[in-house]
Amino acid sequence: MASVLVSDRFQQKKWKDIQVGEIIRFSADDTIPCDTVLLSTSDPTGVAYIQTINLDGESNLKTRYAKQETLCKTPEKDVINGFIKCEKPNRNIYGFMATMEIDGKHLSLGPSNIVLRGCVLKNTNWAVGVAVYCGRETKAMLNSSGAPSKRSRLETRMNREIILLSVFLVALCMAVSVCAGVWLKRHENELEVLQFYRKKDYSEPEVENYNYSGIGMEIFFTFLMSVIVFQIMIPISLYISMELVRVGQAYFMIRDNKMYDETSNSRFQCRALNINEDLGQIKYVFSDKTGTLTENKMEFKYASIFGVDYSGEKTNFEGEQRGYSIQVNGQVWRPKMKVEVDKELLELSKDGNNTEAGKHIYDFFLALAACNTIVPIVVDTPDPAEKLVDYQGESPDEQALVYAAAAYGFMLMERTSGHIVIDIQGERQRFNVLGMHEFDSDRKRMSVILGFPDGSVKVIVKGADNSMFNIIDKTLNLDILKATEGHLQSYSSIGLRTLVVGMRELGVPEFERWQSSYETASTAVMGRVALLRKVAINLENNLEIVGASAIEDRLQKGVPEAIESLRKADMKVWVLTGDKQETAISIGYSSRLLTSNMHQVVINSNSKMSSKTSLEDALITCRNFLVPGGSDGNTTSVALIIDGTSLVYILDTELEEQLFELASNCAVVLCCRVAPLQKAGIVALIKKRTDDMTLAIGDGANDVSMIQMADVGIGISGQEGRQAVMASDFAMGQFRFLVPLLLVHGHWNYHRMGYMILYNFYRNAVFVLVLFWYVLFTGFTLTTAITEWSSVLYSILYTSVPTIVVAILDKDSSRRSLMAYPQLYGAGQRHESYNSTLFWLTIADTLWQSIVVFYVPLFAYWKSDIDGSSLGDLWTLAVVFLVNIHLAMDVIRWTWVSHASIWGSIIATCICVVIIDVIPVLPGYWAIFDLASKGSFWVCLLGMSIAAVVPRFGVKMFIQHCKPSDIQIAREADKFGSSMELARQEIELNPSRR
């Protein structure tokens, strides 16, 4: 429910009933029901603080502003008449262009004036706005996608094979029925006396006819009986076995201590039981950045101020933690987060403007405290006399810089749309914010124009080093500039994020020219962004360098090693983030996703035509780096970096094909400033054009669409709510757990399930073919020597338990080998455990084994007086012995459970056959005892078992000795690891299989 203005009173109204143009009132902690332009807030300056965690995954507070012209209006008392003209509904959550006419004034509206559906109002008592997009036209809804049903890729392929088996079953039944018809026709005149088919019943004194309906109907009835007798060919029980196996696999994944997160006390969660084996076939990994790769915690490390390096290498840096505090109305205010300080720099910062070094340090930390969009929030503590200042903002980098400035005595206390208040070494100073040019990916910097207490006006600029050095006056302090460049190089070499700060004073004429241009550009209806950028570029020049900062973005533990392992496993890792481009690139370097020898292809376009041109140029560049006939290493030299604005003009257009071709030739892809639905669009781009398996991993609500679109979705149990976890197939606490999940459990699950499916096909087909061979010798009457009880128990008791046990417990390679050699994961990507070739080889092996099982006893007892029931018992035991021996030959890691299930099944079969044969009312009474008392029975049983598996055994020995797979090589190395000193020797895998 939302509070909507109706007849001069705010009344509760359902979200779905809100209309465009209605005025809505929100209270603190309310979720915004629609996209709303702010009119007024509880803050006198019109500031509202919102949390966008449901949109972009960021938990930091953002600031939004109401226009000054609407602040004084009270909806309940004043009549508000106005007209808002805005762009059509679109998915871009980072952009908004509109104009508002009110009281005869023409005002421009931008992203800072709108709050989107799903955002939460924070630290603001109330806010009033007007709805501009409602229902399915809101940006959040346009970025949402329904959850598709997911099915295991292995199961999908299995279904195709089952269709083939179904066709084979129908063909088998048709062949039997047609042959039965031919047999009936040839013996049409003998049906009354033939022992295999009697037309008349002579059991009673009065001779009667059996129900004989003619050859045509007999053929039809024979077909139906064939379906009943041979229906075991379709492994219905396989689906049940697969579900039981998946439950067992899920249990071991959940109980794996290697995927237990101590910090959050959370274990791995298996939320979808039907795609365990897909974890072993992943080719593309799509990852969010904030909260997934990183802890989203920035820390100020070093500073270079006017050519002096304060990095702790040349100064007495002891890692002392100091909390700066100020007195406000008898209360102590402290920054919420403490920062490690450099003792020398701390002492120099207290000198103020009294020394030359102190003046530069003063300018540096003043710039850090002022040039940002951070909002200080005062938070209560258990001690009434103490308050904490929590700095909230869109950029974690800015937060770290402001906390660092506060630690050195430059504490930001207050921010409004028109001024800021900074406590500088105990002295409170107010600076007028005369204007601000926010960061954009073209300029790669931001600037603020400050009015100082002494009446002077200065422009302070901070940004990326490659952008800042182009606008710094190189005629001033050239030595300082070169020293700073050297410091930046040393900071970057250890993976730190760097920013350069510069400033200069503005004269009155120049300030007035800028102010006029700024007002004109900010009120423009068309091309506002380009005009503001031009104004900023004209202002940001001839700066004097102040210094540079170095920030560490804390990656989650083990992220670089995890990404390296995934790439060694021939997986392509793509990062899709809503962060700025520079932030994403920096994280790419620190996580080892990007390397210094990679060539970066950057696409930042603002139109479809420019996007097309950029793609064409990028493809040419990429092809130049791909040497024909070169090694795989040549393809790793290209990294694609593209922003969300460009994707708006590329996705769902004819340019998608070019993007796919470009991305396929790149080792790394970074997508920056992307909306939630764009993340899903990138995943869909790969799914539509390749058969490769995709995995998406994220931790926020903005990752839900991507997680649901991918073949496998993984949610991180992080600090950004549980939306991603609730929408995922699997959930875990840290990104690094992806390595054991995929390389170990994924590989095991895929190998086990692939083998289990083929084994079930073989197990059932052997039994059916034995029945079929018997039909050929019984006039196609579907008479079976094997008892009906044995036919029923075959799939339920005789052979089902070993299959399930082996599929849960067997390991084709040890955890140590799979973790040490990520290349082994390629077996799943190449579908080595289940493919069409293996299927047809299994069918061929099945045919051979069925022939051996049937014809050896047949010829052995050809002219004996043994009856059909005795042969049936022999065939039953032979088939069960054979399929269990077959399974035992393929078991790699034996456990007592495996032994008990396989040999126990053989014993259980013998017991059941004996029990069936001692029941007088059942056919075959006492048959097994007569049969087993003869030596020929044991000779046949042993001879059949050996003859049936000899070809398979020979082929396995040949392959293992002459053409071993990577898995077999690693398994042998692991087996003899102690003698080979495996820890210090590298195993050479097959080059063709890497």
N, C-alpha and C positions, 0 to 999 in steps of 0.2 A: 504494500500500500504506500501511496505517496500523498503529500499534502498539496492540493491544487487549489488555486484561487477560483472560487465560484461565487458570483453575486457578492463581491466584496468581502468574502470570508474564505479562509482556507479550510477545505474539507478533504477527507480521506478518499482516495480514488485508486482503483487497481491500475497497475502499470499498463496493462493492455488497453485500457480505456483512455489513456492520456493522448491528447491531440496536439499537433503542431500549433504553436502560438499561445498555448496555455502557460500561465505563470505558476511556478512550482517553488515550494519552500523546503529546504533541507535543514536538518539538525546535525549536530556533531555525531560522527560514526554512522551516519546514514549512507546507504548505497544509492548512487545516482541512478534513477530509473530510465533516463533517456539522455540524448545529447543536448546539453543545455548551455545557452549563453548567459553568463553571469550579469545580473543587474545591480546587486548590492550584497554586502556581507556584514557580519558583525564587527569586522575590523573597520575603523574609520577611514582607512586608506583604500578599502576595497579589495584587500588581499584575502584569498581563500587557500587553504592548504589541503591538498588531495593526495590520496595514495592510489597508485595505478597498478598495484600488484596483479590484478585480474586481467590487465591488458598487456603489459609488457614485462611482467615478472619482477619489476623493480619495487622494492619495499620502501625506498626513500620517499619522503614527501616532496611534492612538486607545488609550485605556486601558480595560481591563476588569479586574474585580476578582473574586477568590474570596472567599467568606464566611469570616470569622474562625473560625467553628465547624468548618470542614472543612480548614483550613490544616495542622493538625498530623497529619492522617491520612496514612499511607503505604499505598497500595493493595496493595503486595506483602506487607506484614506485617499491617496492620490490616484487620479485616472491616468494610466500610462498608455499613451498612444504612440505607436512607432511602427516602423516598417524595416524588416530585416530581409536582405537579399543575399542568399548564400549559394554556394556551388551545389550541384546535384549530390545525392548520397553516394559515398565512395568508401573504400576500405582503408584509406590512408589515415591511420590513427595519429600520425605526427603532423598532419597538415590541416588547415582550415582557412578558407578565404571567404569573407563576407563583408557587407557594409550595413550600417544601421542608421536610419533617419529618425531622429527623435527631437522634438521641440525645435524643428527647423534646422537642426545641425546634422551634418553628414559625417558619420564616424566610421573608421575602419575597424574590422574585427579580425583577429588572428588566432593561432593556436593557444595563446596565453589567455584568451577570453572565453574559452569553451571547456566545459567539463563533460567527459564522455560517460556513457552508460557503463556501469560496472565499477567505476571509481568510488572511493569512499572518502567522505569529508572528514578531515582530521584537524584538531587544534583550532577549530573555528566553530563558534557557538551555533551560527546559522548562516545560510546563504539563500538568496532568491535569484531565480533565473527564468528564462523563457525557453520553452522546448523548441528546438529547430529540426531534430530528427527523432522519430519515435518508432517503436516496434522493430520490425525487421529492416527498417532503413537506418538504424543506428550503426555506427562503425563497428561496435562490438559484435552485433548480430551478423553483419556482413562478413566478419572475419571468423565466424563460427561455422563448423561443418559437422554433419551428422556422423555418428560412429558407425563405420562399416563393419560388417561381419567378417571375421578373420578365420581362415582355415589353413591348416598346415600345408605347405607346398608339397611335402612328401605324401601326405594323404591325398592331395589332389592328383598327383601322379599315380598313386596306388589305385585310385578310382578308375583311371584309364585302363590300367592292367586288369582290374576286375571286370570292366566291360569286355575286354578281350576274352577273359575266362568265361564270361557269360555267353559270348558268341560261340566259344569252343564247346561249352556245355550244350547249347542248342544244337550245334552241328553234330555232336556226339549222339544226342538223343534222336535226332532225325536219321542219322546213319543206322542206329539200332532199330528204329521203327521201320525204316525202308527195308532193311535186311530181313526183319521179321515178316514183312509182307511178302517178300520174295520167297522166304522159306515156306510160308503158309500156302502160297500159290503152287510151289513145287510139290508139296505134300498134301494137296487139297483132298485127294481121294483116300488118304491114309489117316486122316485126323481122328477117326473113331478108334483107332487101335494103337497109334503111336504112343510110346511111353513118355515122350516129352510134352505131348499136347493131346489130350483126350477130348474128343468132341462130346462123347456120351459118358454118363455116370453109371458104372456097373456096381456101385457099392450097395445098392438096394436091390431087392428081388425084382422090382419093377424098374426097368432101364429108363432113365430120363436124360434129356439133353442138358448140357451145361448152357450157361448164357452165352451163346455164340452169336455175334451180331454181323458176321460177314467180315471179309478181309479188310475193307475200308475202315470200319469202326475198330477192328482189332489193331490196325496200325495206329490209329488215334489213341487207343487205350495204352498201347505199348509206349507211345511217346510220353504220355503222362506218367506212366510207371517209371520210365527212364529218368524223368525229371526228379521223381521222388528218390530213386535209388542213387543217382549221381549228384544230387543237390549239394552234397558236401564239398563239391568242387568250388562253390562260392563260399569263401571263408567268412560267414556271418559272425562267427565267434571272434574273428580277428579284431573287429571294432571294439568288442568288450575287452579283449586282451590289451589292446592299445591304451584304452582308458585306464586300466589297472596299472599298466607299466608307467604311464605318465604320472599317476599318483605317486608311485614309488620313486620315480626320478625327482619329482617335486619335493618329496620328503628329504632326499639327500641334498638337494640344492638349498633348501631352507635351513638344514642343520649344518651346513658348511660354515665352519668358524672363519674361514678365509674371507667370507662375505658378511661378517658381522661387524657392525659399526659401533664402536664403544662410545663415541661422543654422543650419539643419539639413542644408544641402547636399542638399536633396531636390527632385526635380521632381514635377510632376503625374503621377499614375498612373491609367491607364484599366484597371480590373480587370474591367469588363463591357463587351463590345463591342456589345451588342444594344439599348442604350437611349440612345445618344448624342443622338438627336433629342429625347428627352424633356426634356433640359436646356433646351430652348427653350420649354417650355409650363408651367413651374412657377407655381403660384398660392400655395401655402402652404410656408413654410420653418420647420421645427421645429429649434431649435438647443439644444444643451447650453450651459451657461454656463462652468463651471470648465474651463480648458484649451482651450476652443473660442472663446469671446468674450474671455476674460481670459488673462493669462499665469500666473494663480494666484500672483501675487507682490504682497503688501501692503507698503506703506511708510509709516511714521509721518512725518507732515509737520509739523503744528502742534499747539499746546496752549494752552488757556485755563485758567489756574490761579487760582482765587479772584478772578475778575474781571480778571486781567491777561492780555493777549493776547501770546503768544509765537509769532507767526506769521512773524517775519522782516520784517514791514512797519515795525515801530517799534523793532526791535532790530538790532544789528550781526550780521546773519546772512550768513555767508560760505560756507556749504555745506561747512564743514570736516568731514571724516570722522574719527571718533575711535573707536578700539577699546578699550573698558574691559577690564581684566584683573584677576585675583585670583591669589593664591598658595595652592595646595593641596598639602600634602605635598611641597614642593619643586618642584612643577610649576606652570606658568602656564596658567590657564584663561581662554579668551577666548570671547565669543559668536561663533557661526559667521557671523552676518551683521552687517555694519557698518551703522550708521545715521547719517545726517546730523544733527548736533546744533547747537543754538543756543548761541552762546558765552555770552551773558548767562545763559540758563537753566542752562547747565552750571556756571557759577561759583556761582550761587545754590544749586544742588542740593548743593554741597559744604558749605554752612553748617549743614546738619542742622536741629536745633530751636533753634538759637541766636538766630535772628531770626524775626519774624512771617512774612515772606515765605518764609524757609527752612522753617518749620513746615508751611505750606500745600503747598510743593513736596514736602516729605517725605511728607506724607499722600497726595498725588496719585500719586507714583511707587510708593509702597508698595502703593496700591490696584491699580495696573496690574500689579505683580509678583505680587500675591496673589490677586486676584479673577479666576480663570481655571481652566481644566482642563489647562493646558499641563504637559507632562512634559519635564524637561531630560534629554537624552541626551548623555553624554560620548563624544566621537569622537576617535580617535587621529589624529595628524598625522605626517608624515615626521620631525619633530623630537620625540624622546622626551620632551623637557622641556616640551613644549607640548601642550595639549589644547584641543579646540574643544567648546563646549557648543551642542548642536543642540536647539532648542525645538520639540517636536512636539505637535500637538494637532489637534482636529477643525476649529477655526476659524482661517483665515488671519489674521483680524482680531486674535485673541488673540495669535497669534505675533508680529505686528508690534508690538503693545503691550508684550509682554514683552521683545522685543529693544530697544525704545526705553527701557524702564525700566533694562535692563542697561547701555545706553550712557550713562545718566546716573548710574550708580553703584548701582543697585538690582538686583542680579543674582540671579535665582532659581537655586539650586544643587541642590535636592533636593525631591522631592514624593513622599509616600506617601499612603495613604488616611487617615492620622491627623494628619500634620503637614507643614509646608514649612520649608525653610531658605533664607533670603535673606541674601546678603552686601550690607550697606548701607555703602557708602563704606569698605570694608575691614573692617568689623565684622560677624561672622557672627551672625545671630539666628534663633532657632527659634520658629515660630508654630504653635500647635495648631489644626488644622482641625476645629472642633467641629460643623460642619454646612455643607451647601451646597445651595442651591436652583438647579438648572440652568435655563438659558434655555428659555423656551417662547414660542410665538407669541402667546399671550393676554396675558401680562405684559409681554413684550418687554424683559426684563431678567433678570439673574442676580444672586445674592447669595451671600456666603460669611461665615460666622461664625468669627472668629478669636480665639483666646486669646493675648494678648500676653505677652511675658516678664515684665512687671510685674504680671500677674494680672488685668488688665482684659480685658473681652470687648467686641469691636466687630463691628458688621455693616457690611460694605462692599458696596455695590450699584452696578452699572453697567448701562446699557441705553440704549435709544433716547430721544431728547430728549422726544418727546411722552409717553412713558411715565414718565420720571423726574421731569419737572416737576410731575406730579400727586401725587407722594409726597414732594416736598421741602417743608420747613417754610418757607413764604413770609413768616413773621413775622421770620425771621432773615436779615440781610444782603440786603435787598431790592435794593439798588443792585448788589450783586455778581451777583444772579440776572439782573437786566436786562442787565447788561454781558455775561454769559455767553450770554444769548439772542442778543444782537447778534453776538457772535463766531461762534456756531453758524450764524447766517444767512449770514455772509460765507463761512464754510467750505463750506457746502452749495451756495452759488451758483457755486462753481468745481468742483463735482462730487466733493467729498471726502466720505468716510463718517465720520459723527460719532457719538460716544458720550459720555454724561454720567456722571460718577462722583459718588457721594455716600456718606456714612457717618455713623454715630452710635454712641455707647457704650450698651451694654445693662447695666441694673442686674441684680443677682442674682435678684430675684423674677421679673423679666421673662424672663431667660434660662432659668430653671427651668421657667416655663410653656411657653416655646417648645420646650424640650427634650422635655418630656413630650408635647406635641402632635405634635412631629416624629416621635418614636418610634412613637406610635400610628398616625400616617398612613402611615409607611414600611412597617409590617408588616400593613397592611390588605390583605385579599384582594380585595375589590370596591371600586371607586371610588378606588383609591390615588392616581391622578394628580390627581383633583379635590381630594382631601383635602390632598395636599402643596401644591397651588396655593393653597388657602385658608390653610394655615399660613404660606406665604411672603407672601401679601398682608397678613396680620395683622402680620407682622414688618417688612415694608418700608414704613415710614411715618415722617413727621417727620424726614426726613434733613436733614443740613447739606450743602450743595453743596460739593464739593471742586474740581471743574473739568470740563473737556471735552477730548476728543482728536479729531484729524482725521487720517484715514488715506486714502491714495490706493491704490485697487485698479487696478493697471496693466492696462489693456486691451491686447489685441494691437494692433499697428500697423494703423491704417486701419479699425478696426471701426466707429466711429461713421459714417464716410463710407460704408462698405459697406452698413450697415443703411439709411441714408438713401437710397442709390441703389436698394436692393431695394424700398423702400416707394414710391419714385417710379415704379418699374416695376410698381406695383399688385400687389405680392406682400405677403402677410400674414406677418409674422415673429412666431413664437411661441417663447418661451424655456421649456424644460422642464428643471428643475434639481433636484438633491437638496439644495441649500443652503437656508439659512434664508430666511424671507420678506423680512426687512429687507435681507439681503445681495443678494437678487435684485432688489429694488426699487432699491437703490442702483446696481447695475450697469445697470439699465434706464435710469436717468437719465444716467449717464456715457456710455452707448453711444447716446444719443439715441433709444432705443426709447420711453422715457417722456418726456413734457414737462410743464412746470409747469402748463399749461392743460388737461391731461387730468383727467377725473374718474375716480378709481380706485374700482372695485367690488371689494371684498375678501370672499372666502368662506372662512371657517375654521369648519368644523362638525365635531361629534363624534358625530353620529348621522344616520340616514337622514331622520328627521323634520326635524331642524334644517337639513339640507342642502336639503331640499325647500323649506322656508320661505325660506332664504337665496337660492335660485335664483329663487323667485317675486318676492321683494323686489328682487333685482338686475335682473330683467327689467322691472319697473315703472320702476325708476330709469333703466335704459338707454333705454326708450322715451321717457322725458321729455326725453332729450337728442337724440333723433332727430326733427327737425322735418319733418313731411310736406312734400314738395316742395322741401326744402332742398337745399343743395349737398352734395357729397361731404364737404366739410370738417366737416359736423356729425357724421358718424359717427366722426371721429377723436378725439372728445373723451372717449371712454370706453375705459378699460383694465381688463381683468379680471385679478384676482390671486386664485388659488385654491391651496389646499394639498393635499398628498397624502392626508391623512386624509379630507378631504371627497370626494376622487375615489374612495376606497374604497367609499363609499355611493352614488356616482353612476354610475360606469362599469358597464356590463353590467346596468343596471336601467332602469326606465321613465323615470328622471330624465335619461337621456342626451339625450333629445330637447330638454328644456329647456336643458341645458348647451350643446347645439349651437346652438340659437336665440340664446342669450345671446352665445356666443363669436362667432357670425357677425356680430353687430351691433357687435362691439368691434374697434377698430383694433389693439389689442395684447392679448396673452394671456400672463400669466406663471404658470407652474405650479411651485410650490415644494414641497420635501420629497417629491418623487415617487419611487416605486420604479421600477426598470427596466421592468417589465411595464406599469406605468401610463403610461409614456412611449409605449409601443407602443399602448396603449389609446386615448390621445388622438389619435394618428395615424389609427388605425382608425376613430375617431369621424368624422373628416372624410372618409375614403375611402368609408365606407359611405353617406354622405348627400350627397355631391357627386361630380361628374365631374371636379373640378379635380385637377391634378397636385400631388403632395406631395413634398417633399424634406426629409430629415432629415440633420443634420450633428452629429457628436460625435467625441470623442477617447478615450473610456474604454470599458471592458468593460460598464459599466452602460448604454451607449448602443447596444449591439448590437441589442437587440430593436427599438428605435425605427428604427434604420438599415435593418434587414431588412423592417420593416413598410411603410416609405414607398416610393413609386414609384421614387424615386432616393435612394440612401444614399451619403453622403460621410463618409469617415473623415479625421480630422486626425492627421497624423504628429507627435504631441506627446510629452509626457513620461510618459504614463500607459499605456505598453504599446502593443501593436499589435493588440489584439483588435478595436478598431473598424475599423482599416484592413483587417484580414483579412476582416471581414464586409461591407465596403462595396463599392459599385459603382465609386466613384472615390475617390481619396485625394490630399490635398494638404497643404501645410505650414502655411498660415495661413487664417483665416476670410476675410480680405479678398480672397483669390483667387476667392471665390465670385462676385464681381462680373464679372470678365472671363470666367469660366467660363460663367455664365448669359447675361449680356447680350451677349457677343460670340460665343463658340463655340457656346453653346446656340442662339442666334438663327440663326447661320449654318447649323448642322447641321439644324435644323428646316426652314428654308427650302429648303435643298438637297435634303433627303430627300423633302419633300413634293412639290417639283417633279419630282424623279426618278421618283417613283411614277406621277404623272399622265402624265409623258412616256412612260414604258414602256407604260402602258395605251394611249396614243394611237399609239405607234410600232407596236405589235403589231396593234392593231385596224385601222389603215389597210391593212396588208398582207393581213389576213384578209378585209376587205370587198372588196378588189380581186379576190381569188380567188372570193369569193361572187358578185360581179357577173358574172364570167366563166362561172360555172356556169349562170347563167340563159340563156346563149346556146349552151350545148353539151348540151342535152337532159338536164341534171342528171346527167351521167355522171361528174362529179368529174374530168374532164379538166383539166389545168392547163397554161397556156401558159408559165408561169414554170418553169424547170428545177428539178429536185429539189435540185441542188447550190446554187442560189441561195436556195431555201427554207431549207436548212440553214444556209448562211452568213449569212443575213440577221440573225439574232439573235446570231451568234457573232463575225462579223468586220465586216460592213457597218455596223452601227449601235451596237455595244455599247461600244466604247472611248470615243467622245465623251460618252456618258451618264455613265460612271464619272468621267472627267476633270472634267467640269463640276460634278458632284455633290461633288467633293472640293475644287475650287479656286475656284468662283464665289463672289462676295460681293455680296449685294444692297445692302450699305451698308458704309461704312468702319468700322474700329475706333473712330476718333475720334468719329464721329457716334453710334455705339451707346453709347459710354461717356458722351458729353456729354448725350445725351437718352435716359435709361432708359425713357421712355414708349414708345420704339420696340419694346421687348420685348413689348408687348401684342399684337403681331401673332401671336405663337405662342399666347398665352392665348386669343385669339379664333379660332384655327385658320384664319388667313387664307390659309395656303399649301396647305392640304389640307382640303377639306370636301366635302359632298355636292353643293353648287352647282357647285363647280369640276369635280367629277367628271362631272356631266351636261353641263356646257358643253363639257368636253373631248370627250365622246362625240359631241355635236352637231357640233363642229368636225371631228372625225374622219370623221363621215359625209359631210360636205360635201367634204372633201379627197379621200376615196376615190372619190366620184362624179366629181369633176373628173379625177382621175388615170386612171380607167378609161374614161370616156365620150369624153373629148377625142380620144385616139388612135383609139378605135373608130369615131367618126364621121369622123375625118380620113381613115382608110384603109378606109371602109365598102365601097367598090366597087373596091378595088385588089386586086392579086394577092399582096399580102403574106401570109405564112403566120403561123400561131400562134406559132411560136418567135420570130420577129422582134418581134411585138407583146409577147411575154413579156419579151424583153430591154429593150424600151422601158419597159414597166411597172416592171421591176426598177430600172432607172436612175432613173425618175421618182420612185418611192417613196423610194429612198435619198437622192436630191437633195432631195426635199421635207422629209423628216424631219430632215435635217441643217440645211437652211435654217431650218426651224421652230425647231430648237435654237439656231442662231446668232442668231435674232431675240431670244431670251430671255436670252442671255448678257449679263451686266452688266459684269463685270471680265474683260477679255480678257488672256490671257497667251500666250506663244509655244506653250505646251503645248496650250492650248485651240485655237489656230489649227491646230496640227499634227494634233490628233486629229480635228477636224471636217472640214477640207479633205482631210486625209490619208485619211479613211474614204471620201470620195467618189472619190478617185483609186484607192484600193485596190479599190473596187467595180468601177470601169471596167476595171481590170486583170484582175480575176477573171472578169468577163463575157467579156472577150476570150479569156482562156485557155480557158474552158469551150467557147466557140464554135469554137476551132481544133482541138479534139479530135474526130476523125472518128467515133469510136464513140458519141459522145453526140448526142442529138437537137439540132437547131438548128445544125448545122455551117455555119460561115461566115455565120450570119444577121446578126450585128451589123455586119459589114462592108458587106453589101448595104444594110442599113437606114441606117447612118450616112453612106453616100455620097449620100443624098438630102437636100435642104434641108428637106423637110417634117419630118424627124426632129428637127432642131434647133429648128424653129419650135414643134413640139408640146412638146418638152422645156421650152423657155423659157416658152411660154404656160401650160402646166400649172402650173409652179412659181409663176408670178405669180398666176394665177387662184385657186389653192388657198389662198394665204396672204393674199390681199387682205382677206377678212372679218376675219381675226384681226388683221391689221395695223391695220385701221380701228378695231376695237374698242379695241385697246391705245392708239392715239393719242387716241381720244375720252376714255377713262378718265383718261389721264395729263394731259390738258389741262383737262378739265371736272370730274373728281372724283378728284384724286390722293390716294394713300394717304400716311400719315405717312412711310413708308419712302421714297417717291418725293420728297416734299418735302425730307427730310433729305439724300437723295442729290443733288438739285439744289443744295442749299445747300453741300454738301461739294464739289461739282464747281466751283462758282464762289466757293469760300470766300475766296480771296485778295482778290477784288474787293469782296466783301461784308463783309470784316473779320469773319469768322465768330466769332473769339474774343471780339469785343465786342458782338455782336448776338445776340439771342435769336430763334430760329426759331419761328414760330407754327404749331403742329401743328393738325390737325383736332380741334376740341373733342369731337366725337362719338366719336373714336377713342381718347381718352385713357384 
